[in-house]
Amino acid sequence: ESWLGLEGPGFFNIMDWYLCFLCFISLAVSALDWRDLLTDDDGRKFGHFPDSLRLEMREEARKMFYFGYDNYMRYAFPADELNPHACRGRGPDVDNPSNININDVLGDYSLTLVDTLDTLAIMGNASEFKHAVQLVLDNVSFERNSTVQVFEATIRVLGALLSAHLIITDPLQPFGNVQPDGYDNDLLELAHDLGTRLLPAFENTPTGLPYPRVNLKHGLPTNSRNDTCTAGAGSLLLEFGMLSRLVGDPVYESIARRAVKALWRYRHASTGLVGNTINIQTGEWM
């Protein structure tokens, strides 16, 4: 039996891995007895979902996703996210630029919609995926006076655009026909634009480690901090590397590789471990 009427090579494996993760969250919230779930009638422990429970939790995960997505589209789009308390959209805190809890993530580029694209495809909703892609193309621009964290913009926006592009252009179409009419690498062009706007963060640092934030319109902020977290410097290779391979420009992959090598170079001499925060000018752990 196919899930949501979809069939295709590898579809169930991808779905099961993804939805099992969501199922664990759902189970924790509903306070089920884990001992009953992870033991058989003889008390032997194992990590297997009975088919009935797997299907039940898969449906719960689907409901959870659409509860969030539908309410975002109803009350918040085209803002970055839904403020659940006020039940309206929320974007960057322009009145308080130092509010990095908000401004690091929200860049005035319909973040939730962009971040949701690949999930719509995995959920098997081809029609809504195509609709969402068109909304992104019609509404999202990175010509914004927004100072965002390089790490957040990379994993949530650059990664989302690249993954949606790869899903669209996959010749196997494992999630059904998700190719929008007339699609011409449009999401890849957006990703290329964003990647280029993030490049100033990597420039003019003696260590090769990137600045933590960049202004999408003006480049490096004048009051930039000289410290960044390990993940912010060392986990960008997947997205930047994929961007380089797709557009045929090695610069994105090379700067991300340089940052990873810098972290390795500055690891602790005795333990080989790295810290949490590092000075991008000196390579000293803070």
C-alpha positions as a Markdown table, in Angstrom:
| # | Residue | x | y | z |
|---|---|---|---|---|
| 1 | Glu | 0.0 | 0.0 | 0.0 |
| 2 | Ser | 1.5 | 3.4 | -1.0 |
| 3 | Trp | 1.5 | 6.3 | 1.3 |
| 4 | Leu | -0.8 | 9.1 | 0.1 |
| 5 | Gly | -1.2 | 7.2 | -3.1 |
| 6 | Leu | 2.5 | 7.6 | -4.1 |
| 7 | Glu | 4.8 | 4.9 | -5.4 |
| 8 | Gly | 8.4 | 4.9 | -6.6 |
| 9 | Pro | 11.9 | 3.5 | -5.9 |
| 10 | Gly | 13.2 | 4.3 | -2.5 |
| 11 | Phe | 10.1 | 6.2 | -1.5 |
| 12 | Phe | 9.3 | 4.1 | 1.5 |
| 13 | Asn | 12.8 | 4.1 | 2.9 |
| 14 | Ile | 13.0 | 7.9 | 2.8 |
| 15 | Met | 9.6 | 8.3 | 4.3 |
| 16 | Asp | 10.1 | 5.8 | 7.0 |
| 17 | Trp | 13.4 | 7.3 | 8.2 |
| 18 | Tyr | 11.9 | 10.8 | 8.2 |
| 19 | Leu | 8.6 | 10.0 | 9.8 |
| 20 | Cys | 10.1 | 7.7 | 12.4 |
| 21 | Phe | 12.0 | 10.7 | 13.8 |
| 22 | Leu | 8.8 | 12.7 | 14.0 |
| 23 | Cys | 7.0 | 9.7 | 15.5 |
| 24 | Phe | 9.5 | 9.6 | 18.5 |
| 25 | Ile | 8.6 | 13.3 | 19.2 |
| 26 | Ser | 4.9 | 12.5 | 19.0 |
| 27 | Leu | 5.3 | 9.5 | 21.3 |
| 28 | Ala | 7.2 | 11.6 | 23.9 |
| 29 | Val | 4.5 | 14.3 | 23.9 |
| 30 | Ser | 1.7 | 11.8 | 24.2 |
| 31 | Ala | 3.6 | 10.1 | 27.1 |
| 32 | Leu | 3.3 | 6.6 | 25.9 |
| 33 | Asp | 4.9 | 3.8 | 27.9 |
| 34 | Trp | 8.2 | 3.3 | 26.1 |
| 35 | Arg | 8.7 | -0.1 | 27.8 |
| 36 | Asp | 5.6 | -1.4 | 26.1 |
| 37 | Leu | 6.9 | -0.1 | 22.8 |
| 38 | Leu | 10.4 | -1.5 | 23.0 |
| 39 | Thr | 9.7 | -4.9 | 24.5 |
| 40 | Asp | 7.9 | -8.0 | 23.2 |
| 41 | Asp | 5.5 | -10.3 | 25.1 |
| 42 | Asp | 8.5 | -12.1 | 26.6 |
| 43 | Gly | 10.1 | -8.9 | 27.9 |
| 44 | Arg | 12.8 | -8.9 | 25.2 |
| 45 | Lys | 13.9 | -5.4 | 24.2 |
| 46 | Phe | 14.0 | -4.3 | 20.6 |
| 47 | Gly | 13.6 | -1.2 | 18.6 |
| 48 | His | 10.8 | -2.1 | 16.2 |
| 49 | Phe | 7.6 | -0.2 | 15.4 |
| 50 | Pro | 4.6 | -2.6 | 14.8 |
| 51 | Asp | 3.1 | -1.8 | 11.5 |
| 52 | Ser | -0.2 | -0.6 | 13.1 |
| 53 | Leu | 1.7 | 1.9 | 15.3 |
| 54 | Arg | 4.0 | 3.0 | 12.5 |
| 55 | Leu | 1.1 | 3.8 | 10.3 |
| 56 | Glu | -0.7 | 5.6 | 13.2 |
| 57 | Met | 2.3 | 7.7 | 14.0 |
| 58 | Arg | 2.9 | 8.5 | 10.4 |
| 59 | Glu | -0.5 | 9.9 | 10.2 |
| 60 | Glu | 0.0 | 11.9 | 13.4 |
| 61 | Ala | 3.2 | 13.3 | 11.9 |
| 62 | Arg | 1.4 | 14.3 | 8.8 |
| 63 | Lys | -1.3 | 16.1 | 10.8 |
| 64 | Met | 1.4 | 17.9 | 12.9 |
| 65 | Phe | 3.1 | 19.1 | 9.8 |
| 66 | Tyr | 0.0 | 20.4 | 8.1 |
| 67 | Phe | -1.2 | 22.1 | 11.3 |
| 68 | Gly | 2.0 | 24.2 | 11.3 |
| 69 | Tyr | 2.1 | 24.7 | 7.6 |
| 70 | Asp | -1.5 | 25.6 | 7.0 |
| 71 | Asn | -1.6 | 28.1 | 9.9 |
| 72 | Tyr | 1.6 | 29.7 | 8.7 |
| 73 | Met | 0.1 | 30.1 | 5.2 |
| 74 | Arg | -3.2 | 31.4 | 6.6 |
| 75 | Tyr | -1.8 | 33.9 | 9.2 |
| 76 | Ala | 1.8 | 34.6 | 8.5 |
| 77 | Phe | 2.9 | 34.3 | 4.8 |
| 78 | Pro | 4.8 | 36.1 | 3.3 |
| 79 | Ala | 6.5 | 36.9 | 6.7 |
| 80 | Asp | 9.3 | 34.7 | 7.9 |
| 81 | Glu | 7.4 | 32.8 | 10.5 |
| 82 | Leu | 4.2 | 32.6 | 12.5 |
| 83 | Asn | 4.1 | 34.3 | 15.9 |
| 84 | Pro | 1.9 | 31.8 | 17.8 |
| 85 | His | 1.0 | 34.1 | 20.6 |
| 86 | Ala | -0.2 | 37.0 | 18.3 |
| 87 | Cys | -1.3 | 34.7 | 15.5 |
| 88 | Arg | 0.4 | 36.9 | 12.9 |
| 89 | Gly | 3.5 | 36.9 | 10.8 |
| 90 | Arg | 6.9 | 37.9 | 12.2 |
| 91 | Gly | 10.1 | 39.0 | 10.5 |
| 92 | Pro | 13.3 | 40.7 | 11.5 |
| 93 | Asp | 13.3 | 43.0 | 14.5 |
| 94 | Val | 14.2 | 46.2 | 12.6 |
| 95 | Asp | 13.7 | 48.4 | 15.7 |
| 96 | Asn | 16.3 | 46.4 | 17.7 |
| 97 | Pro | 19.1 | 45.2 | 15.5 |
| 98 | Ser | 20.9 | 43.7 | 18.5 |
| 99 | Asn | 18.1 | 41.2 | 19.0 |
| 100 | Ile | 20.1 | 38.4 | 17.5 |
| 101 | Asn | 17.7 | 35.7 | 18.7 |
| 102 | Ile | 15.3 | 37.0 | 16.1 |
| 103 | Asn | 17.5 | 38.7 | 13.5 |
| 104 | Asp | 20.0 | 35.8 | 13.2 |
| 105 | Val | 17.3 | 33.7 | 11.7 |
| 106 | Leu | 14.7 | 35.9 | 10.2 |
| 107 | Gly | 15.8 | 37.7 | 7.0 |
| 108 | Asp | 12.6 | 38.9 | 5.5 |
| 109 | Tyr | 12.6 | 36.1 | 2.9 |
| 110 | Ser | 9.6 | 33.9 | 3.8 |
| 111 | Leu | 11.8 | 31.6 | 5.7 |
| 112 | Thr | 9.2 | 29.1 | 6.7 |
| 113 | Leu | 7.9 | 28.6 | 3.2 |
| 114 | Val | 11.4 | 28.1 | 1.8 |
| 115 | Asp | 12.4 | 25.8 | 4.6 |
| 116 | Thr | 9.2 | 23.7 | 4.0 |
| 117 | Leu | 9.6 | 23.0 | 0.3 |
| 118 | Asp | 11.4 | 19.6 | 0.5 |
| 119 | Thr | 9.0 | 18.4 | 3.3 |
| 120 | Leu | 6.0 | 19.1 | 1.0 |
| 121 | Ala | 7.6 | 16.9 | -1.6 |
| 122 | Ile | 8.5 | 14.1 | 0.9 |
| 123 | Met | 4.9 | 14.3 | 2.3 |
| 124 | Gly | 3.8 | 13.5 | -1.2 |
| 125 | Asn | 1.9 | 16.7 | -1.9 |
| 126 | Ala | 3.0 | 17.4 | -5.4 |
| 127 | Ser | 0.4 | 20.1 | -6.1 |
| 128 | Glu | 1.2 | 22.1 | -3.0 |
| 129 | Phe | 4.9 | 21.7 | -3.6 |
| 130 | Lys | 4.5 | 23.2 | -7.1 |
| 131 | His | 2.3 | 26.0 | -5.7 |
| 132 | Ala | 4.9 | 26.7 | -2.9 |
| 133 | Val | 7.8 | 26.8 | -5.4 |
| 134 | Gln | 5.9 | 29.4 | -7.5 |
| 135 | Leu | 5.2 | 31.5 | -4.3 |
| 136 | Val | 8.9 | 31.4 | -3.5 |
| 137 | Leu | 9.8 | 32.5 | -7.0 |
| 138 | Asp | 7.2 | 35.3 | -6.9 |
| 139 | Asn | 7.9 | 36.6 | -3.4 |
| 140 | Val | 11.5 | 35.8 | -2.3 |
| 141 | Ser | 14.3 | 38.2 | -2.9 |
| 142 | Phe | 17.7 | 38.4 | -1.1 |
| 143 | Glu | 18.1 | 42.1 | -1.9 |
| 144 | Arg | 17.3 | 42.9 | 1.7 |
| 145 | Asn | 18.8 | 45.1 | 4.3 |
| 146 | Ser | 18.9 | 42.2 | 6.7 |
| 147 | Thr | 21.9 | 41.1 | 8.8 |
| 148 | Val | 21.6 | 37.3 | 9.2 |
| 149 | Gln | 23.7 | 34.6 | 10.7 |
| 150 | Val | 25.7 | 32.8 | 8.0 |
| 151 | Phe | 25.1 | 29.4 | 9.7 |
| 152 | Glu | 21.3 | 29.8 | 9.8 |
| 153 | Ala | 21.0 | 31.3 | 6.3 |
| 154 | Thr | 23.1 | 28.4 | 5.0 |
| 155 | Ile | 21.3 | 25.4 | 6.6 |
| 156 | Arg | 17.7 | 26.7 | 6.4 |
| 157 | Val | 17.6 | 28.8 | 3.2 |
| 158 | Leu | 20.5 | 27.8 | 1.0 |
| 159 | Gly | 20.1 | 24.1 | 1.8 |
| 160 | Ala | 16.3 | 24.3 | 1.3 |
| 161 | Leu | 16.6 | 25.9 | -2.1 |
| 162 | Leu | 19.2 | 23.4 | -3.2 |
| 163 | Ser | 17.3 | 20.3 | -2.0 |
| 164 | Ala | 14.1 | 21.5 | -3.6 |
| 165 | His | 16.0 | 22.1 | -6.9 |
| 166 | Leu | 17.5 | 18.6 | -6.7 |
| 167 | Ile | 14.0 | 17.1 | -6.0 |
| 168 | Ile | 12.6 | 18.9 | -9.0 |
| 169 | Thr | 15.4 | 17.8 | -11.4 |
| 170 | Asp | 15.7 | 14.2 | -10.1 |
| 171 | Pro | 15.0 | 12.1 | -13.3 |
| 172 | Leu | 13.6 | 9.3 | -11.1 |
| 173 | Gln | 11.0 | 11.6 | -9.5 |
| 174 | Pro | 10.7 | 9.4 | -6.4 |
| 175 | Phe | 8.0 | 11.6 | -4.8 |
| 176 | Gly | 5.7 | 11.7 | -7.9 |
| 177 | Asn | 5.7 | 14.4 | -10.6 |
| 178 | Val | 6.9 | 17.5 | -8.7 |
| 179 | Gln | 8.3 | 19.4 | -11.6 |
| 180 | Pro | 6.6 | 22.8 | -12.0 |
| 181 | Asp | 5.7 | 23.7 | -15.6 |
| 182 | Gly | 8.4 | 25.8 | -17.2 |
| 183 | Tyr | 10.9 | 25.3 | -14.4 |
| 184 | Asp | 14.3 | 26.5 | -15.5 |
| 185 | Asn | 16.7 | 26.1 | -12.6 |
| 186 | Asp | 14.9 | 29.0 | -10.9 |
| 187 | Leu | 15.5 | 27.8 | -7.3 |
| 188 | Leu | 19.2 | 27.2 | -8.1 |
| 189 | Glu | 19.5 | 30.7 | -9.3 |
| 190 | Leu | 18.1 | 32.0 | -6.0 |
| 191 | Ala | 20.5 | 29.7 | -4.2 |
| 192 | His | 23.4 | 31.0 | -6.3 |
| 193 | Asp | 22.4 | 34.6 | -5.4 |
| 194 | Leu | 22.2 | 33.9 | -1.7 |
| 195 | Gly | 25.5 | 32.0 | -1.7 |
| 196 | Thr | 27.2 | 35.0 | -3.4 |
| 197 | Arg | 25.8 | 37.3 | -0.8 |
| 198 | Leu | 27.2 | 35.2 | 2.0 |
| 199 | Leu | 30.8 | 35.2 | 0.5 |
| 200 | Pro | 31.8 | 38.5 | 2.3 |
| 201 | Ala | 31.7 | 36.7 | 5.6 |
| 202 | Phe | 34.7 | 34.6 | 4.4 |
| 203 | Glu | 36.8 | 37.5 | 3.2 |
| 204 | Asn | 39.8 | 39.1 | 4.9 |
| 205 | Thr | 40.1 | 36.8 | 7.8 |
| 206 | Pro | 43.7 | 35.5 | 8.4 |
| 207 | Thr | 42.4 | 32.1 | 9.7 |
| 208 | Gly | 40.0 | 31.4 | 6.9 |
| 209 | Leu | 37.2 | 31.2 | 9.4 |
| 210 | Pro | 34.1 | 33.2 | 8.4 |
| 211 | Tyr | 32.5 | 36.1 | 10.3 |
| 212 | Pro | 29.3 | 35.0 | 12.0 |
| 213 | Arg | 27.0 | 37.4 | 10.3 |
| 214 | Val | 26.6 | 39.2 | 7.0 |
| 215 | Asn | 24.2 | 41.9 | 5.6 |
| 216 | Leu | 22.5 | 40.5 | 2.5 |
| 217 | Lys | 22.5 | 43.9 | 0.8 |
| 218 | His | 25.6 | 45.6 | 2.1 |
| 219 | Gly | 28.0 | 42.8 | 2.9 |
| 220 | Leu | 30.0 | 42.6 | 6.1 |
| 221 | Pro | 28.6 | 44.8 | 8.9 |
| 222 | Thr | 30.9 | 47.5 | 10.3 |
| 223 | Asn | 30.5 | 46.2 | 13.8 |
| 224 | Ser | 31.1 | 42.6 | 13.1 |
| 225 | Arg | 32.1 | 40.3 | 15.9 |
| 226 | Asn | 35.3 | 38.4 | 15.8 |
| 227 | Asp | 34.0 | 35.1 | 17.3 |
| 228 | Thr | 32.0 | 32.4 | 15.8 |
| 229 | Cys | 30.8 | 29.0 | 16.9 |
| 230 | Thr | 32.3 | 25.7 | 15.7 |
| 231 | Ala | 29.1 | 24.7 | 13.8 |
| 232 | Gly | 28.9 | 28.2 | 12.2 |
| 233 | Ala | 32.4 | 27.7 | 10.7 |
| 234 | Gly | 32.7 | 24.0 | 10.1 |
| 235 | Ser | 29.3 | 22.7 | 9.0 |
| 236 | Leu | 28.8 | 24.7 | 5.7 |
| 237 | Leu | 30.6 | 22.4 | 3.4 |
| 238 | Leu | 27.5 | 20.3 | 2.3 |
| 239 | Glu | 25.5 | 23.3 | 1.1 |
| 240 | Phe | 28.5 | 25.3 | -0.3 |
| 241 | Gly | 30.0 | 22.2 | -1.9 |
| 242 | Met | 26.7 | 21.3 | -3.6 |
| 243 | Leu | 26.3 | 24.8 | -4.8 |
| 244 | Ser | 29.7 | 24.8 | -6.4 |
| 245 | Arg | 29.0 | 21.4 | -8.1 |
| 246 | Leu | 25.7 | 22.6 | -9.5 |
| 247 | Val | 26.8 | 26.0 | -10.8 |
| 248 | Gly | 30.3 | 25.0 | -11.8 |
| 249 | Asp | 32.1 | 27.5 | -9.6 |
| 250 | Pro | 34.6 | 26.1 | -7.2 |
| 251 | Val | 34.8 | 29.2 | -5.0 |
| 252 | Tyr | 31.9 | 28.3 | -2.6 |
| 253 | Glu | 33.3 | 24.8 | -1.9 |
| 254 | Ser | 36.8 | 26.0 | -1.5 |
| 255 | Ile | 36.0 | 28.6 | 1.2 |
| 256 | Ala | 33.9 | 26.1 | 3.1 |
| 257 | Arg | 36.7 | 23.6 | 2.9 |
| 258 | Arg | 39.2 | 26.2 | 4.1 |
| 259 | Ala | 37.1 | 26.9 | 7.1 |
| 260 | Val | 36.9 | 23.2 | 8.0 |
| 261 | Lys | 40.7 | 22.8 | 7.6 |
| 262 | Ala | 41.2 | 25.9 | 9.9 |
| 263 | Leu | 39.1 | 24.3 | 12.7 |
| 264 | Trp | 41.2 | 21.1 | 12.3 |
| 265 | Arg | 44.4 | 23.1 | 12.4 |
| 266 | Tyr | 43.3 | 24.9 | 15.6 |
| 267 | Arg | 42.2 | 21.7 | 17.5 |
| 268 | His | 43.6 | 21.1 | 20.9 |
| 269 | Ala | 47.2 | 19.8 | 20.7 |
| 270 | Ser | 46.8 | 17.1 | 23.3 |
| 271 | Thr | 43.2 | 16.0 | 23.0 |
| 272 | Gly | 42.5 | 16.7 | 19.4 |
| 273 | Leu | 39.2 | 18.2 | 20.4 |
| 274 | Val | 37.7 | 21.6 | 19.3 |
| 275 | Gly | 35.9 | 24.1 | 21.5 |
| 276 | Asn | 32.6 | 25.8 | 21.1 |
| 277 | Thr | 33.6 | 29.4 | 20.2 |
| 278 | Ile | 36.7 | 30.5 | 18.3 |
| 279 | Asn | 38.2 | 33.9 | 17.5 |
| 280 | Ile | 38.3 | 34.1 | 13.7 |
| 281 | Gln | 41.2 | 36.5 | 13.7 |
| 282 | Thr | 43.6 | 34.6 | 16.0 |
| 283 | Gly | 42.3 | 31.0 | 16.0 |
| 284 | Glu | 42.1 | 31.1 | 19.8 |
| 285 | Trp | 39.3 | 29.3 | 21.6 |
| 286 | Met | 37.1 | 31.4 | 23.8 |
